Every structure is written in C-alpha cells, then in structure tokens.
Amino acid sequence: MNRRSWSLVALCGLILNASATELRIMSWNIGRAIGANNPNSAQQPYVAKIANYLKPDIWILHEVGGNSSGWNPLDQETALISFVQTNLTYYGNNPQPGRDFYVYANRNSDGWISSAIISRYRFIEVSDVNIGSPNRGLTMGWIDVPGTNGLGVFGAHFKSGGYTNDAVKRQTNAERTRDEVRQWRIRHRRSAYVLGGDLNENEDPDLNSLFDIGATLPDGRTYAPISTVKSARLHDHMPVDALDGKRTYKVTTRNSDLRNRFDYLLTSETEWGRDRITALEAIVFNTRRFPNGTPPDGFDLNDSPSASDHAPVFLRIRIDRWGPGSNWGGGNAPEPGTGVQVLIMVGGSLIYLRLRRLPRLSSPERGRF
C-alpha cells in the first residue's frame, strides 16, 4: 500500500472511530397512566407490558400526570420512580434511582400533565424551558451515554386542537422548540441529539392535517409546525407499525379508528464534527396492527388501546462517536452562512482550511442557528 493509501485509511479511522453504541429510545404519550394527581392507574400494567417488551434505554414520556389539578414535578418523579421499581423488570431486581435509572419531570405544566424522561444513563445536564401556551415545556437533557460525546434528549407536547387559536399556539410551540434545539446544538457541538414528542399535527401529504399546512395565521406567520421543528436539523425516520401504517392516534379496538400521525421521534442529521446516528429499527408499536391479527407472543389485541390512546414510537439506533483525536473537527462544525470547512490531501498529508463568509441576507431564517 502506498503512502497516499495509508493516509486515506488513517483519515477514515479518525473520522469514524471504532466507537459505536447501540441505544433503544421510545417516545410515548401515556394518557395520564402514571402520575401523582389521580392518574389512570388501570392503564399501568399495559404500559409496563409494552415497555418491558421494547426495553427502552431512554424513554420520553408525555401526559405524565392525572385527572386532578395540582402538578408538582417532584411528586411526579416519585410516581415515576415507583412505577419503574414496581413494573419495569428489564432494569433488574430492586433498581435504584440515581444508580440504575434516572428520572426528570418537566417543571412546566398546564396544572394537570407534562412531560418527563426516564433514562438508564445519568444526566450530565437536565432542564426545561417554556415553549408557550398552555404552559407547555420543552424538556432538555444531556445524557452520559457510554461510547458517545453525550446525547441530547428533548421532549415536547404541543397544543392540541384544530381551531385557528390552537394552530397559533402550536406554531409558537414549534418555533420555540426549534430555537431552543438550535441553541443547544451550538453549545454541544460534538453531541448527537433526539427529539420525541406528541406534536399534535402531521404534514404527510397522504394524511389529513388538523389545520391547513402552509396557511397564513392571523399574526402573519405560516403554519407548518412539523417542518419548523425539523429545521433544527432533525431527521424523521418514518416509523411504521407491523402493517406498514404510520398513524399513532387514536389507538382503539378498531384499526379504522386510527386518525392521525401525531407522535414523532426525530434524530439529528449527519453532519461534520458531530456523533452520527443511524436508525437500525423504527417502529410504531400497536397490538391491533399485526398480520393476521396476531401480536407478539404474550400480547393481546387490546393491550395497546388499554395502555393509551397513543401508540409509542420506538427507535433502535447506532451512535458513531466523533473521534476525540481530531483537532480539525468536533467543535468546529460550520453553521449555515458562517463558514465552510475543507480537507485537502496533499502528498499524503492533510491540510485543514476553514473559509469564512458573510451570511446571505435574502432570508430572515438563514444563518440563525
């Protein structure tokens, strides 16, 4: 092998590195099954059954809480801890919070429900921010997943409803979520990230939206909440159920009652300098949606509708770590309109150039990452 070939091999090894981690992630609106304020406790065995089957390392939950007003995040965390210790067998015998799993409940709430994260791995950072009415919060965790540069995990539950006022609030939820994710990714330039949410809308051309996609809202903004969220460099892997359906709501005892695709689990796109995510499996789990009406062993057709009116979205992913030995990548991923990074192979050696350019001002969105 000549000198140039050896240089190419070294470059590939530096970029891809040998470190790769598999991870199981689930996002699910559990319909108030778990909480500290009069939850729908009868749903818990079915929620646990599905969770024990999918075995998520990281679980982004929505509609944690109950049917009485009085949200207290610490009480909700206590309820989640009790659920894990009592029901989730895949954590082993007598799992302990702060050692075997970690829990965080969003501090923002409409007084009844909010979102939360359960993780097998510890939080390096965890916080939340208000993303608009009705006091919805974006949960933001940076999780110490082994073999990675840390994984960003976001959870959001947007405003529901098909009226104009609902659409205005939902678009605000989307724009504030996009802006927060953009700011986070600048602060954590080597880390991959995921966003799980009940976004209460779909923009798929073969499905009906709650409000006209592309319509002009009363305040002049364009309504496109899903596209807005994805503009934070998030990729949709289009999870499907066992019958290749992508609708996640409303899960009932009849397949024909599935109405919408509201639930998403998006991942960061592949980009220079950041851990890379590859989806190995992307599914919507619904016991009513298996060939010949035969769900997996041990499941009943009605287990999904007994758990929640939403089906969980699940990803099994591989994370390839950005090599820590690279002094020309990592923290220097360019933002749109700010710079270009170039690698040149000359005589078997690498030259790294970073070319800066002024942002193009033709679009108010350009370069705002």
PABA-200191 format. One line per field, with one value per residue (C-alpha): x negated, y negated, z negated; residue in one letter. Coordinates in Angstrom, 2 decimals. Last residue first. Layout:
// PABA-200191
px <- X_...;
py <- Y_...;
pz <- Z_...;
kolvo <- a_...;
END
This chain:
// PABA-200191
px <- 28.67_29.91_27.82_30.74_34.11_34.50_33.88_32.01_29.35_26.64_24.23_20.67_18.10_15.40_13.15_11.74_8.84_7.36_4.36_3.88_0.72_0.11_-1.42_1.51_4.93_7.22_9.91_12.28_14.52_17.00_18.20_20.98_23.95_25.30_23.32_19.96_18.97_15.90_16.30_15.53_13.31_9.73_8.21_9.47_8.30_11.75_13.17_16.83_18.73_20.90_24.36_26.40_30.16_33.14_36.10_39.57_42.78_45.43_49.09_51.48_54.92_53.11_52.44_55.76_55.73_52.32_53.14_56.36_55.03_53.46_49.75_47.80_46.32_46.21_49.49_51.60_54.40_53.47_50.51_50.07_51.75_54.05_51.04_49.69_45.97_44.87_41.45_38.03_35.16_31.45_31.53_28.04_26.95_23.62_21.73_20.92_17.91_19.29_23.01_25.40_28.88_30.02_32.82_36.62_39.06_42.56_46.16_49.17_49.84_53.59_56.89_56.65_60.31_60.25_57.97_60.76_60.16_58.78_55.50_56.25_53.53_50.19_50.64_47.64_49.04_46.69_48.78_46.28_46.30_44.31_41.55_40.85_37.13_37.68_34.45_33.77_31.50_33.36_35.48_37.33_39.22_40.49_41.37_43.58_45.19_46.10_48.48_47.01_46.86_48.91_50.41_53.79_52.09_51.25_51.89_48.95_50.44_54.19_55.19_55.78_53.88_55.29_52.90_51.45_49.49_47.78_47.77_48.95_50.09_50.41_46.66_46.63_42.90_39.53_36.48_33.05_29.48_25.94_23.16_19.93_21.15_22.87_23.37_24.32_26.67_28.42_29.09_30.65_32.71_34.03_34.94_36.73_38.73_39.69_40.85_42.83_44.65_45.48_46.88_48.98_50.33_51.39_52.87_54.95_56.26_57.24_59.19_57.99_56.99_53.90_51.11_47.64_46.05_42.25_39.28_35.62_32.67_29.10_26.64_23.18_19.95_20.63_19.24_21.28_24.46_23.99_27.28_27.82_31.47_33.86_37.58_39.55_42.38_46.01_47.69_50.85_49.42_45.77_42.44_41.43_37.95_36.64_33.55_31.15_27.38_24.96_27.97_27.17_27.85_30.78_33.02_36.61_37.63_40.71_43.54_46.49_49.97_52.58_51.65_50.87_47.31_43.75_41.27_40.68_40.19_36.73_35.87_32.62_32.04_29.80_27.82_29.58_32.88_32.46_33.47_34.67_34.07_33.23_33.93_35.76_38.47_40.22_43.30_42.73_39.38_40.15_43.64_42.38_39.75_42.39_44.64_41.73_40.89_44.48_44.27_41.13_42.80_45.86_48.91_52.16_55.28_56.97_57.15_53.56_49.91_47.45_49.08_45.88_42.98_39.50_37.96_34.24_32.75_36.01_36.85_39.37_41.08_40.78_42.19_45.16_46.03_45.44_47.93_50.41_49.98_50.25_53.56_55.67_53.77_55.41_53.76_55.27_52.61_49.26_48.78_48.64_51.36_52.13_52.54_49.15_47.97_44.94_41.39_39.06_35.29_33.09_29.35_26.49_23.06_20.20_16.56_14.07_13.51_15.46_13.46_10.04_10.27_11.28_8.33_5.87_7.06_6.74_3.18_2.22_3.49_1.42_-1.75_-1.45_0.00;
py <- -28.62_-31.91_-31.72_-31.92_-32.48_-36.13_-35.10_-37.19_-38.13_-35.70_-35.37_-36.61_-34.00_-32.19_-29.55_-26.96_-25.09_-21.81_-20.33_-16.59_-14.80_-12.08_-14.49_-16.86_-15.69_-18.70_-18.96_-21.93_-23.55_-26.17_-29.14_-31.28_-31.03_-27.84_-26.82_-25.15_-22.20_-23.35_-21.61_-18.20_-18.70_-19.81_-18.62_-15.10_-12.84_-12.77_-10.80_-11.58_-8.72_-6.51_-6.16_-3.15_-3.36_-1.31_-3.64_-3.38_-5.39_-4.50_-4.23_-6.89_-6.35_-4.64_-1.30_0.50_-0.56_1.14_4.33_4.94_7.46_9.49_9.93_12.90_13.87_10.96_9.73_11.96_10.14_11.87_9.50_7.14_3.78_4.06_4.65_1.22_0.46_-2.21_-1.19_-2.42_0.09_-0.27_-4.07_-5.53_-8.44_-10.22_-11.99_-15.55_-17.09_-17.03_-16.44_-13.51_-14.69_-14.78_-12.40_-12.62_-10.52_-11.63_-11.23_-12.92_-10.70_-10.85_-9.02_-5.37_-4.43_-2.05_0.25_0.92_1.51_-1.99_-3.79_-7.35_-8.23_-6.80_-6.65_-5.28_-2.08_0.53_3.44_4.17_0.50_-2.23_-4.66_-7.47_-8.05_-11.81_-13.80_-16.87_-19.71_-22.34_-22.78_-19.62_-21.60_-24.14_-21.41_-19.83_-23.13_-24.38_-27.35_-30.45_-33.52_-36.63_-37.14_-35.79_-32.60_-32.14_-28.60_-26.42_-23.30_-23.74_-22.84_-19.42_-17.78_-14.99_-12.24_-11.32_-14.59_-13.97_-17.24_-15.81_-17.56_-17.09_-17.31_-14.43_-14.50_-12.86_-14.85_-13.29_-14.61_-13.90_-15.53_-17.09_-20.68_-20.88_-24.65_-25.16_-22.18_-23.65_-26.98_-25.25_-22.98_-26.01_-27.84_-24.85_-24.31_-27.99_-27.79_-24.59_-25.73_-29.01_-27.04_-25.01_-28.17_-29.68_-26.35_-26.11_-29.64_-28.72_-25.68_-22.13_-21.06_-20.03_-22.23_-20.70_-18.07_-18.20_-16.05_-16.66_-14.31_-15.40_-12.52_-12.70_-12.54_-8.86_-5.48_-5.39_-7.53_-10.42_-12.21_-15.86_-16.51_-19.19_-19.00_-21.54_-22.95_-23.71_-26.47_-26.24_-28.27_-28.75_-26.97_-27.20_-25.86_-22.68_-21.40_-18.47_-18.36_-15.44_-13.23_-9.67_-6.62_-4.18_-7.13_-8.08_-11.44_-13.55_-15.52_-17.45_-16.97_-18.57_-22.14_-23.16_-22.16_-23.45_-21.86_-18.91_-15.61_-14.03_-10.42_-8.45_-4.70_-2.04_-4.27_-7.57_-5.80_-2.23_0.95_3.73_6.67_5.94_2.88_5.11_5.81_2.47_2.66_1.94_0.17_-1.74_-2.74_-3.86_-6.03_-7.56_-8.38_-9.97_-12.00_-13.21_-14.27_-16.23_-17.83_-19.04_-19.45_-20.16_-19.67_-16.29_-13.87_-12.74_-13.31_-12.23_-13.26_-12.77_-10.39_-10.27_-6.88_-6.25_-2.76_-1.46_2.20_2.75_5.70_4.36_1.03_2.78_4.74_1.70_-0.42_2.44_2.86_-0.94_-1.52_-0.82_-3.63_-6.40_-9.05_-10.91_-13.55_-11.81_-10.43_-7.46_-6.45_-10.05_-9.17_-7.51_-9.80_-7.82_-8.38_-5.38_-5.05_-1.95_-2.54_-0.85_-2.40_-2.75_-3.56_-2.45_-5.97_-7.22_-10.34_-9.27_-5.79_-7.22_-9.64_-6.90_-4.78_-7.74_-8.41_-4.75_-4.96_-8.09_-6.44_-3.38_0.00;
pz <- -14.05_-12.63_-9.46_-7.08_-8.71_-7.65_-4.04_-1.44_-3.97_-2.97_-5.84_-5.29_-4.52_-6.43_-4.97_-7.34_-5.86_-7.01_-5.22_-5.43_-4.33_-1.74_0.75_0.44_-0.74_-1.20_-3.86_-3.71_-6.28_-5.12_-7.14_-8.54_-6.17_-7.63_-10.74_-10.43_-12.64_-14.56_-17.90_-16.56_-13.56_-12.94_-16.22_-15.65_-18.45_-20.10_-17.18_-16.58_-18.11_-15.95_-17.51_-16.47_-16.82_-17.87_-17.58_-19.09_-18.71_-21.27_-20.25_-21.52_-23.10_-25.96_-27.66_-27.15_-23.49_-23.13_-25.05_-23.11_-20.62_-23.43_-23.92_-25.29_-21.97_-19.53_-18.01_-15.70_-13.88_-10.64_-10.29_-13.27_-13.83_-16.84_-19.11_-18.17_-18.34_-15.87_-14.61_-13.53_-13.57_-12.81_-12.67_-12.19_-14.36_-13.86_-16.62_-15.50_-13.70_-10.16_-9.97_-9.91_-10.87_-14.47_-15.35_-15.35_-17.36_-16.47_-17.60_-15.99_-13.00_-12.83_-12.76_-13.76_-14.20_-11.25_-13.20_-15.65_-19.38_-19.78_-19.15_-18.06_-17.24_-16.04_-12.29_-10.37_-8.88_-7.45_-8.78_-11.57_-12.57_-10.88_-11.90_-9.39_-10.11_-10.50_-10.63_-12.75_-11.62_-13.69_-10.54_-11.60_-14.23_-11.69_-9.20_-11.87_-12.86_-9.35_-9.69_-8.07_-10.29_-9.57_-13.05_-11.88_-10.59_-6.93_-5.75_-4.71_-6.28_-6.71_-10.26_-11.81_-8.96_-6.83_-5.75_-2.34_-2.07_-5.43_-7.35_-10.64_-13.81_-17.57_-18.26_-20.74_-21.01_-20.98_-19.96_-19.52_-19.73_-18.58_-20.55_-19.23_-19.00_-22.37_-22.84_-19.19_-19.36_-22.37_-20.63_-17.65_-19.91_-21.79_-18.57_-17.09_-20.29_-20.36_-16.76_-17.29_-20.43_-18.66_-15.72_-18.18_-19.85_-16.52_-15.40_-18.58_-18.04_-14.48_-15.63_-15.07_-18.56_-20.52_-21.88_-21.58_-23.84_-23.82_-24.86_-24.03_-24.51_-23.72_-23.77_-25.30_-23.31_-22.81_-23.92_-27.11_-27.07_-29.51_-28.86_-28.01_-28.81_-27.62_-28.42_-26.38_-28.47_-27.72_-29.70_-27.55_-25.89_-25.05_-24.82_-28.47_-29.13_-30.72_-32.43_-32.52_-32.34_-32.60_-33.18_-34.14_-32.00_-32.07_-31.39_-32.24_-30.81_-31.59_-30.00_-31.45_-32.90_-35.16_-36.06_-32.48_-33.29_-33.28_-35.72_-33.41_-35.21_-35.42_-36.21_-36.33_-36.31_-37.83_-40.22_-40.80_-41.21_-42.47_-40.67_-43.02_-40.70_-37.08_-34.93_-32.45_-35.02_-34.78_-36.99_-40.67_-40.62_-37.43_-38.55_-41.96_-40.31_-38.04_-41.00_-42.87_-39.77_-39.65_-43.29_-42.49_-39.48_-41.43_-39.22_-41.10_-39.04_-39.15_-36.22_-36.19_-35.49_-32.80_-29.57_-27.60_-28.20_-26.65_-27.46_-27.22_-27.47_-26.02_-26.71_-23.86_-25.58_-29.13_-27.90_-26.28_-29.41_-31.63_-29.69_-29.87_-33.63_-34.08_-32.30_-35.39_-37.14_-35.12_-37.28_-40.26_-40.84_-41.38_-37.92_-35.61_-33.13_-32.21_-28.50_-28.03_-25.24_-24.15_-22.90_-22.97_-22.59_-22.36_-22.02_-20.19_-20.66_-18.20_-18.96_-16.32_-15.01_-12.01_-11.25_-12.52_-11.02_-7.66_-7.75_-8.67_-5.75_-3.39_-4.60_-4.10_-0.54_0.16_-1.21_0.98_0.00;
kolvo <- f_r_g_r_e_p_s_s_l_r_p_l_r_r_l_r_l_y_i_l_s_g_g_v_m_i_l_v_q_v_g_t_g_p_e_p_a_n_g_g_g_w_n_s_g_p_g_w_r_d_i_r_i_r_l_f_v_p_a_h_d_s_a_s_p_s_d_n_l_d_f_g_d_p_p_t_g_n_p_f_r_r_t_n_f_v_i_a_e_l_a_t_i_r_d_r_g_w_e_t_e_s_t_l_l_y_d_f_r_n_r_l_d_s_n_r_t_t_v_k_y_t_r_k_g_d_l_a_d_v_p_m_h_d_h_l_r_a_s_k_v_t_s_i_p_a_y_t_r_g_d_p_l_t_a_g_i_d_f_l_s_n_l_d_p_d_e_n_e_n_l_d_g_g_l_v_y_a_s_r_r_h_r_i_r_w_q_r_v_e_d_r_t_r_e_a_n_t_q_r_k_v_a_d_n_t_y_g_g_s_k_f_h_a_g_f_v_g_l_g_n_t_g_p_v_d_i_w_g_m_t_l_g_r_n_p_s_g_i_n_v_d_s_v_e_i_f_r_y_r_s_i_i_a_s_s_i_w_g_d_s_n_r_n_a_y_v_y_f_d_r_g_p_q_p_n_n_g_y_y_t_l_n_t_q_v_f_s_i_l_a_t_e_q_d_l_p_n_w_g_s_s_n_g_g_v_e_h_l_i_w_i_d_p_k_l_y_n_a_i_k_a_v_y_p_q_q_a_s_n_p_n_n_a_g_i_a_r_g_i_n_w_s_m_i_r_l_e_t_a_s_a_n_l_i_l_g_c_l_a_v_l_s_w_s_r_r_n_m;
END
